[in-house]
């Protein structure tokens, strides 16, 4: 059986050089090894660009390492030395053992040299001459965009994107009060650090979902506080006809149903069949029945029944730059050319869904992006095009950054049809 560190290096290499989205499901591992694998993979991916630059600085022939599985293995070792409390001797020994497993036995001397240099007393990793985008461990193109968007606080924004994410829950207040659910957590020795009205709870540290009391009965749902606010700002009402236009895997759909006590006519649409299966599973746990359609929000003519909606939620496809710390593979899977394609898709969806909205109804546009081109600029352009029939409603915040208070980066815009 492949060791955890060898497996981690293989996964990291697939993401960083083959640009394959991260998947961390391995039922063959023990819970302890699964947790270690997750720590090594996610942590190394967060700082990979910086770790790779350090490796290059310590190598006499950086090009011979670049793009190889060896590079990913060394980065994994450096992450453990610089960002975890795993003893240095254990890191070196296990990394060398993993190299032999991966048929990199001829490279063990080089691995030893690099790791020992970094953990020696006279070598401070922060003293390496690194470029600014390498220091913050972001691809150069994305670093430049974020710096341009936030020239005064880009350092804080970038650092926030590298932090470990908090674990937030949303409690179903139709089934249990927030105070009572907090008591259930206390009985399981699960500590909380803060709450978000009306139903959000932030845990002091992450835990396996199976440990959460009542999760299999639908008492709570794992969902970041920023994602929860999308439906809170949308403010759905009972007896309304509501569309969740990019619904899977269902967190916001379920929130809409909870907020309306199950007394709204809700339609959930998503183009991805596999993600729709997750939505169906999440609804089944809670005994919820509603209209589910596989279709594109950009092409509603293929599925819309012609009856207008009171409210529409568009959680639009986006760059995901507000949730990079939760999904660090975004740094390697997302490409600069994707941004213009996403902006065009978002506008197409806005235009298509606007026709489905009643006069006096509201469209809630949200993304988990921090790029203004997808957010403020996108909505300003839409409002200009629809200056005769659209107006922006006031909400408590429009753009949240991951550097602000531990929540994910999110954008919100609530647009009323005159």
N, C-alpha and C positions, 0 to 999 in steps of 0.2 A: 504493500500500500504506500502511495506517495506521501511523504511527510508534509506537514502544514506549510513549511517555508518553501519547499519546492513547488507545491501547488500554488502558493501565493505568487511566486515569481512567474509561473506560467500564466496565471490570470492577469497579472499586471502587464505582462508583455502583450497579451491579446488586446488589451484596452489601449495601451500607449502606442503600439506600432501596427496593429492590425485594425485599430479603431472599431473594435467590437464592443457594443454596450455591455456594461458590467452585469453579470449574473452571479450571485453568491449562494446558490442553493446546493447543498451537499449533504444529503441525509445519511451518508455513510460515516460522517465524522461524529465524534462525541460532542455534546454541548460545549465542553471546555475548548476543544479544538476548533469548533465552528466559531466560537467567540474570538479565538486568537486569529483565525483566518480573516475574519471580518476586520479586526483591528489592523492587521498587517496590510491588507489590500487597500482598504479605505484610507488609512493613514499615509501609506506610500504614494497613492495616487494624488492625495491633496498636495504633497510636497515634492512630487516626482521631478518637476522641472528644476527645482533648486538642488535636489539630491543628485540629479544627473550632471548638473553643472559642477558640483563639488567633485564628483568622480572624474570628470574631464580634467579638472584642475590638478588632480593628483596622478593623472595618467601620463606617461611619456608618449603614448600614441593613442590619443582619444578616439580617432576615427576607427580604430580596430575594435573598439568597444561599442561605439554608437549603433543603436538599432538592434542590438543583439539581446538574447535571453540573459546573457551575463550582466548586461547593463541593468536589467530589471531586478535580478537577484541582488546585485550590489546595492541598488537603491533601497531595496527592502531591508537589507542589513543596516544601511546608514539611518533609515527611519527609526529603527529600533534603538540605535545608539543615541540619536539626537532628540527623540521625542517620546521615548518610553523609559520605564524604570527596569527593563530587563537587563541583568548584569552583562557587562561587556564581554566577559569570557564566554558566556552562553551564546551571545549573538554571533561571535566569531566562529565558535565551534559548530553551531547549527547551520550557519551559512555555508561553511566549508563542506559539511556533510550533504547539504542540499545540492551543492555544486556537483558532487560526485554522483548523486542520484540523477541529475540532469545531464550527465555525460559531459560535464565541464571540469573534470578532474585535472586537466592540464592547466587550468586557470586558478587553482587554489592558492598558489603563491602570490599572484596579483591580488586576489580577494583579501588574503591575509594582510598584505601591505597596505591596501587602501583603508581597511577597517581599523587597523592598528594606528595608522597615522591620525585618523579622526578621533580615536578615543585616547590618544596620548596626551599628556598634560600640556605639552607645548604647542598643541594644535587646537585653535579655536575655530570652529566651523564658520563663525560669523566674520572671521578675518579674511576669508577667501574673497578675491576680487570678482564679484558677480555683477551682472547687469541688473537693472532695477526689476525688470519683469521676472528674472530668475530668483531674485531675493523673495519676491511675493509668490513665486511658483505658479505663474499664469502664462499661457501662450502669449507671444508678443502681440499678436493682433488684438486679442481680447483685453490685454493690459492697456493698450493704447486707447481702445474704445472707452473703457471704464474711466481712465484718467481724463479723457476729453469730456465725458459726461459729468464727472465729479472732480473738477480740478482742485478744489479746496480740501476735500476729505477722501480722496481716492485711496490713500494708504489705509484708512480705517475700513473702508468698504472692502478692499482686497483682503485685509486681515480677517474681517468678519466672515468672508467666504471660505476661509481655511479652518475656522473653528469647528469643533465637534458639535453636531446639532443637538438641540434639546429634544426631549420626548414629551409631546403634548397629547392630551386626551380630550375628546369632547363627550360630555355626559348627555345621555338622552333624558331630558328633564320630564318627559312624559312617563318615564318608568321609575325614576328615582331622583331625589333632590341632590344638588351639588354637595351639600353638607353630609348627607347620608352616604354618598359614594366615597367621599374623602374618609369617612369613618371605616368603610370597607377596606380602603387602601391601608389605613393605619393598622388594622387587624392582621394584614398580610405583611406588615413591616416595610411597606413601600412609602417612602417619604415624598412630600411635595414641596416645591419651593415657591410657587406662586399660582394664582388663578387668573382667569380672564372671564369677565362677565359676558354672557350669563352662564356658560356651561364649560369653560375651558380649564384644564388642570395641567400644570407643568410638573413633571416628576424631577426629583433631585438628581436621579441618575437613570439611565435607560435600563430596561429589563425585558426579558423575553415576553412577547404578547401573551403567551399561555399563562403567565403569572398574574395577569390582570383579572381581578374578580369580575365575573359577569360578562366578560367580553364575548364569550360564545353565545350568550343569551341576548346580546345587543345592548347591554347597559352602557357601554362606552364604545368609542371609535377612535383609533389612533389618527390624529390629524393636527398638523401644525396650527398654531394660533392665527397666523396670517391667513391660512386657507379658510379657517373658521369665519373670519371677518367678512369674507366675500358674500356669504349668505346673510350674515347679520346686517351688512350695509344694504343688501338687496331688499330686505324686509318683506318677504312674501307673506300674503294674507290668506286666510281660509276662504274657500269657495272661488279662488282665482284659477285661471288656466295658465299653467306655468311650463316653460320649456327649459330644460337643461341641455344645451346644445352640444357640448363636448363632455359627456357625463361620466364615462368610465374613469376610474374603477368604482365611483359611486359615492364618495365621501360627501360631496356637496349635494348630490341628489337626496341622500338620506337626511342631510341637515335641513333641506327644504321641507321634506315630509314631516320631520320632527317639529319644525317651526310652525307648520300649519296644522299640527295635530292630526295629520292624515286626512284632512278635509279639503284638500286642493286636488285639482285635476292636473297631474304632473306627467309630462312626457320626457323620456330620457333618450337622447340620440348620441350615437358615437359611430365612427367609421371603422374602428378596429374590433373584429370579432372576438379575439382572445381577451381583450380588455373588457368587452361586454360580458363575457362569462364571469369575470371577477365581480362585475356589478350585480349580476344575477345572484351570485353566491352571497354577496353582502346583503342583498335585499331579502333573500330566503331566510337568513339567520333571524331577521327581524319580522318575518311574516308579512312583508310589504309586497303588494301587487300594483303594478303600474304599466303604462304603455312604454315598451322598449323597442327602439327602431335602430337597425344598422343603416347608417347613411351619413352623408357629408353635410356639415353645417354650411358649407359653401354652395351646396346645390339642393336646397330644400324642395324644389319642384318635384323631385323624385319620391318624396315621402310625406310632404305636408298635405293635410286634409282640407286646407282652405279656411279653417276656423282660426281667427287671430288669437294671439296670446296676450294676457295681462302683463306678464313679466317673462323676460328671457334672460338666462344666465349664459354668457359666453366666456368660459374659462379657456381662452384661446391657446392654440399651439404656439410655443415661443421658444426662445433660446435657453430657458431654464437657468439663466445667470443668477437668479435670486436664490436658487437651491443648490448651488455648486457644492457647498460643504456637505450636503446630504447625498449628492450624486457627483462625486469628483470626477467620474469618467466623462462628464460634460466637457471638461478641459481638452479632451483628446478626441471625442466623438464629434463634437460640434466644430464646424468650419466657418470661416468668415463669410464665404459665399452663401451660407445658409440664412444669414440674417435678412438679406434683401428678399429672399424667397419667402421667409416667414412673414415679413411685413406685408408682402403682396397677398398672401393667404389670409392674414388677419383682416385686411381691408375687404377682401372678397366676402369673408364670413359676416363682417359687420353689415355690408350692403345687402347681402342676401337675407339675413335675419331681420333687418329693419323692416322689410316688407311684411313680415309675419306678425308685427307688433301692433296692438290696438292703439288708436289715438288716446293719449292720456296714460298709456302704459310705459313701463321702464325697461331698458336693456342694461344689464350689469355686465360690464366688460372688465375682465381681470386676467392678469398674467403672473407667472412666477419669474418675471424678468426684472432686471434693474436698468435695462438699456432704454433711454428716452425715445429712441426711434420706434420701439415697439409699444411705447406707453403714452407719455404726454404728447409727443409729436404726432403719433398715430391718431389719437383722439382729437387733437386740435384740427388735423386735416379732415377728419370725418365731420366734425361740427361745422367746419367752413363749408364743406360740400352740402350739408343739410342745415344750413343756417336758417332756412324758412320753416323747418319742422322738427328741429332737435335742440334741446338745451340741457346743459349739465346741471345736475342736482348736487347740492352740497352734502358732503359726507365728512366724517372726522379726519380722514387722511386719504391721500391719493397714492403716494409712493412710500413704501416701507423698505428700509435697507437692512441687510443682514447684520450690519454693524451697530444697529440702534439698541436693541434690547434682547437679543437672543432668538427673535422670531425670524422666519424665513423672509427673503426679499419678495415683496408682492406689490402689484399695482392695481388700483381700483378706479373705475369711472362709472358713475350711474347717470344714464342718459334718458331723459324723458321725451316721449314723442308728443309734440304739441297737438 
